[in-house]
């Protein structure tokens, strides 16, 4: 599942904020930044994304546009 970790620098001492962003595994579309991994997963569900278990045991995030195009939802 593509939940990317992003670090946003701020302040004069090199501090950074860690956020999580869900990305579609087909087209790369991203949702808004979230403060936790769990919030990023919930965001995919709230926006109608599919979470599919792959044959290798990993998970894929699929945005609604790609789900319609590739899976005829």
Secondary structure, DSSP 8 states (H G I E B T S, - for coil): --EEEEEEEETTTTEEEEEEEEB-TTT--B---BSSHHHHHHHHHHTT-EEEE-TTS-EEEE-HHHHHHHH--
